[in-house]
Amino acid sequence: MDYSAANTSLWNIVIQLGQIAGAILLCNMLRNRVRLIRNAMMPVAVMAGFLLLALKYTGLIHIDGEIMEILVYHGIALGFIAMSLRVPNKAANQTDHAALKSGVIIVSSYMVQGVIGLVISITLGYTLLPGLFKASGLLLPMGFGQGPGQANNVGTSYQNLGFAGGRSFGLAIAAAGYLCACVVGVILLNVLARRGSLKPSKRASDDDLAVGFFQDRNELPVADSVDRLSVQLAMVLVTYLVTYLATWGLTAGIAALSEGLARTVNTLLWGFNFIIGSAIAVLLRALLEKGRQSGLIERQYQNNYLLNRISGFFFDIMIVAGVSSINIEDLSGLWVYFLLMAVSGGVFTWLHLKHVCRWAYPDYYYEGLISMYGMMTGTISSGILLLREIDSDFKTPAANNLVSGSSVGIILGAPVLVLVSLAARSDLMAIAVCAIAAVYLALLLLVLHRLSFGNGRSRQ
């Protein structure tokens, strides 16, 4: 083999990852050193993505779009698998129906964003932008609600179905969501603080963290024949291998039964493979727990602290790769559409959460509202980032609600997969999906109201 620089297939992935790593380190240093940047609270990964995007368009570096797309695709699945393998902390801040109510809030936010996005895309498609891909409005909940991973996957699918520049448009929506979470979120925090509605929280130092923060009882010993981090990565990668085999088997079975159904469903299954991976990870977690209870397994193999770090690593790589691979030229002719989607998504998500969080979280309304807004315009990390400003020690259940609600949201949000596929079939089907999403939203709000006020008052 040729190991020289002439072998681009050997070195290109190293170059691209090195550029991502360098951008992350530089932006982290700037965030720590420059107060203005630090006060903006923009995640380092988002800053790094925009830095690489700027350098790409100045011609100083080369960004390989194909490699970045691969990193985004695998990063979201590996990150969610690592999150799903974590051992639940049953004793920490559990409240009545908290997970279910949080899951309903998350999915109802998807529906709000989906309805708003489809109304905009359908209206513009029949007026100012004839020929606009009507189903593209669903990229708003994909980008805002689910982040760059799904914006990339669905945008690519829509691009293959006729939406020119669909992938870049979806990633641009996701980037706008991060800006909304970090910039608008910080502004909202400051406005609420000036009104006296909340007070900034004092952060705990590293010296205040207990040993239990880093490990649970009966875990694998640190001085073992294999590094504990290696064990965590092995579980994540094995789970992803099983995810690939399960998805391949499922899609092959569907293709054998019906080629027409396979053309509709199989692309979605591969695009949303992180859901299958999360389900398999939860199953593995349950099997490990059963093994411990029966005595077949003596130790707890998962380490929540390291799994959090692994998921954070993959999500950071995914975010940088997604933002840096945006092609600005793909947005030409779509700027009005893009701005309407971005602004409407931020405004209507806030208005929706203001009401539903007051129902679900009366005892910690602002913590629940701010954290949910950060997540529903960015990711869990941006929700946690905003929450730390007012609840650094996570004394309220707000942080747990983001995680437990996301698990429930995977189940309640399953219809979103069907709607994404159906809307792309025709213009009339996109209109029908908009109506279906509105009906589902009404049902979710009814369920949430029942859970919060079923006995005449909230039981939070």
N, C-alpha and C positions, 0 to 999 in steps of 0.2 A: 504494500500500500504506500501511496505517496503521502507523506506526513507534512509536506511543505505548504506554504500559503496558497499554492496553485490549486490545491484540493479544497475548493470552496465548500463542498458538501461536508467536509470534516470540520472546518473551522467556522462556518457561518453561524451555527447555533451558539458557539462559544462567544462570538463577536456580539450577537444580538443580546444574549444574556448578560454579557459584560457591560454593554451600554445601559441596560435596564438597571443593573446593580450600581453602576457609577452615578446614574441619575438619582436613584434612591438615596445614596450616601450624600450627594451634594445637596439635595433638597432637605434632607434631615438636618444637615449642618446649618443651612440657611434658616430653617424653621426655629432651630434652637438659638441662633445668634441674632436674628432680625425680629424685633418685637412686633413690627407691623405684620409680618408674615405669620408669626406665632398667634397673634390676636385674631387673625382671619380664620384660624382653626381648620384650614383646608388640609385633608389628609395628605401625608407625604407622597403616597402612591399617586394621587391625582396630580399633584404638583409635578412629580417626575414624568408622568405621562404627557402633560402639556409641554414640559421642557423638551422632551424628545421630539414631540410634534413640531415645535418651533425650530429645533435644530434640523429636522428633516426638511422643512420647507426653505431653510436658508442654504441647504446643500452641504452642510458641514458633516452630516452623518447619513448613512444609508439604513433605512428601516425596511426589513424584509417582511412584507405584509403577510405572506403565507406562514412564516414561522410565528409571527405574532398572533395570527388567527388560531394556530395550533395551541399556543400557550393559553389563550383565552378559553378555548374549548375544554382542554384538559384541566386547567386551573380551577374552574368553577366546580367540576365534578370532584376533584381531589379535595378541595376545600370543604365541600359539603359532607363528604365521606368522613373526613377527620372530625368535623363537628358532630356528626351523628354517632360516632364511636364513643363519645364521652359518656362517662357514667353519670346519670342524673343525680343531682344533690337534692334528695327528697326533703331534707330538713330546712332548706334555705328558702325563706320568704314565699311559702306556698299559700295562696289564697283561694277562696271558693270560686271555682270555674275560671280561674285566671287564665289558664292556657287556652281554654275553649273561647273565652271572650276575646283574648288577644288574637287568636287565629281568625275569628270572625271579622275583627277590625282590619286585619291585614288583607284578607280576601275582599272585603267590601271596598277597601281602598283601591285594589286592583280594578274592581268593577267601576268605581267612580272614574278612574283614569281611563279605563277602556271606553266607557260611554263618551266621555269628553273627547278623547282622541278620535273616535269614530265619527262623532258629530262634526268635528273640524274637517277630517279628511273627506267625508262624504259631501259636506257643504262646499268645500273648495273644489272637489272633483266635478261638481255639477255647475260651478260658477267660474271662479278665477283661474283654476288649474284643470281644464278639461283633460281627461285621460289619466289623472292621478290615480294611483293604485289605492282603491277605497279602503282595503283592509289594513293599510299601513298605519291607520290610527291606533291599532293595537300595539304598535311599537312604544307608545307612551307608557302603559303599564309594564311592558317588558324592560324598558330603559330606566324608568323611575322606580317602579316597584321591585323589580328583580335584578337590576344592575346590568353591567356591560356583558356579562356572560350570555344571558338570554337575549339581550338586545342584538348581540352578535349572531347568535344562532337563528333567531326568528328573522332578523334582517337579511341574513344570507338566504334563508328559505324563500322569503318574499322577493329577493333579488332574482333568484332562479325562476320565479313565477312571473316576472315581468316588471318589478319595481326597480327601475334603474337607480343604482347607488343605494340600495336598501340597507346593505350592511353598514356603510359609513353613516347613513342617516340614523340608524338605530344606535350606533355607538355615540354619535353626537348628542342624541337625546339622553343617553346614559350619562355623558359628561355634563350636560346641562343639569341633570338631576343632582350630581355631586356638588355642582356650584350652588344649586338651590339649597341643598342640605347644609353646606358649610357657610356660605355667605348669608343667605336669607335666614338660616337657622340661628346664626350668631346675632344678626340684627334683632330677631325676635327675642332672643335671650336678653339682650340689652334693653329692649323696650319693656319687657316684663319686669326686669330688675328695677328700672327707673320708676315704674308704677308701684313698686313695693310688693309685687305678686310673688317674687321669689328672691332668694339670696344666693350668690355664688358659694359653692362648697369648697372647703379647705381640703386639699388632697393629702392623702396619707403618704408618708415616705416609705421607701423600701424597707427601712428598719422595722416598720410597724407590721409588716406582713408575717403572718404565722407560718409555721412549717406546713400546716395543712393546706395552705394556698398552693404549694408546690407538689404535694403528694398526699395520697390517702393512705389509710392503714392497710397493711398486708399487701403492699405493692411489691413488684420485683425489686430486690436490693440494688443499691447503686453500684456496689462492688460485685458485679456479676460477670459471667464469661462473655456476655453480649451487652453492648451499650443500650440503655433504656430508650434512647431516641431511635436507635436502629429497630427496636421492637415496634415502636409506634409507627414508623415509616413502613415497616414490613406489613403491618395490619392494614394500613391505608392502601398500599399498592396491591396487596393480595385481594382486598375487597374490590378494587377497581378492575383487576383482572377478571374476577367473577362477574362484575357488572358487564364487562365487554362480552363474556361468554353468554351470559343470560340474555343480553340485548340481541346478540347475534342469533341465538337459538329462537328467541321470540319473533324476530323479524323474518327469519327463514321459515318458521311455521306459518306466519301470516301470508307470506308470499306463496307458499304451497297451497294454501286454502283459497286465496283470492288475489290475483294480481292487481285488480282495481283497488281493493282495500289496502294492499301493500303500498301502492303509490301514494295513498293519502296518509297512512298511519306510520309507516316505517321511518320516513324522514323525521317525523316528530319524535319518535322514540329515540332515535340517535341524537337528535337535537336536545332532548330533555333527559339525556342519560343520567344527569346528576340526581334526578328523582329516583330512578332505579337504583343508583349507587347508594343513596341515602337509605332506601328501604332495606337493601342488603346489609348495610352497616348496622342498622337497628336490629336486624335479625341476628347478626353475628354478636352484637352486644348482649342480646337476650340469651343466646346460646352460652356465651362465656359466663353469664350470671348464673344460669342453670347448672353449669358445670361446677361452679364454686359452691353452690348450695348443696349439690349432691356429693361433694367431696372429690370429684374427678380432677378438679383443678384447685391447686392450693393457693395460688397467688392471683391478685388482680393485675392483669396485663396492661390495661389502659391507664395512662397517666393524663388526667385532664389538662394539667398545665402545659405539657408538651403537645398534646393534641390541639389545644388552642393556638399554640405557636405555629404548628404545622399548617393549620387552616389559615391563619393570618398570613403566613408566607405565600401560600398559593393564591390567596385573594389579592395580595399586594402585587404579585407578578401578573396576575390576570388583569388588574386595573391598569397598570402601567402599559402592558402590551395592548390592551383595548384602546386606550386613549391615544397612544402614539401611532396607532395604525389607521386612524381616521384619515380619509381622503377628502380634504376640504372641497376639491373640485366637484365631487359627487353631489354636493349640496347646492350647486349653481342652479338657480331657478326654483329652489325650494326654501329660500330663506324666510319668506313670509310664513310659509307653512311651519317651518322649524320654530320660529319665534312664537307663533301662536300656540303651538304644542307645549313648548317649554314654560311659557308664562302661565298658561291655563293649568298645566299640570301642577305647578307649584301653588297656585292660588286655590284651586278647588280641592287639592289634597289637604291643605291647611284648614279650609272651611269645614270639610268633612270630619277631620280628626278632632277639631274643636268641640264638635257636638258628641261624637261617639265616645271619646275619651272621658268626657264629663259623666257619661252614663256608666262606663265600665270601671273607671278609676277615681271615684270621688275622694278617697283618702290620700291620694298622691296624684292629683289631676295634672299638675304642670310637669312632673317627672314623666308620667305616662305620655302626655301630649308631645313634649319635646323629643323624647326618645323615639316615639313612633314616627314623628315627622322626619327625623333624621334617617330612619330606616326606609320609610316609604318613598323618599326621594333619592336615597343613596343605597346603602347596605346596612347590615347590622353594625358594622364598624363605625359608620358615621352617626348612627343612632346612639351608640355607646359614647362616642366622642362628645356629643352634645350633652348627654346625660351626666357625664363626669363633671361638668361645670357647675351642676347644682346638686349632685348626689355622688360624690367621688368614691365614697365607701360602699355604695350600692345598698344603703339601708332600706330603701323601698324595694318592692318587687319589680320595679320597672325593667331592670336589666334582664331578670329571669323571664319576664313576659315576652321579650323579643325572641329569645331562644325557644321557649316552649310554644309560643304562638306560631313561630315559623314551622314547627313540626306539625301542628294541627293544620296550619295553612296549606301544607303540601296536600293534605287529604281534601280539605274544602276547596282548594284551588284546582283540583283535577279537571273540572269543566273548562278551565281556561285553555287547556291543551286542545280540547275539541273546538272551542270557539275560534282559536287562532287558525286552525285548519279550515273550518267551515267558511270563515269570512273571506278567505283567499279564493274561493271557488268562483264567485261572481259578484257583481255590484249589488244585486238584489240580496244575495246571501249576506253581504256585509251589513246591509240595512237591517236584515232579520237578526243578525248577531247583536247589533246595537240594542235592539228591543229585548232580546233574551237577556243580555247583560243587565239591562235596567230592571227587569223582573227579578233576576237573581239577587241584585243589590237590595231590592225591597224586601225579599225574603230574609236575607242576612241581617238587615236592620231590625226586622221583626224578631228574629231569634235573639239578637243582642239585647234588645229592649226587654224581652222576656227573661233572659238570664240576669239582667241587672235589676229589674224591678218586679220579678215574678212574685215576690211576697209583699209587694207594696212599697219596698225600699231596697236599695242596693245592699248586698251582704258583703261587700268588700271590707 
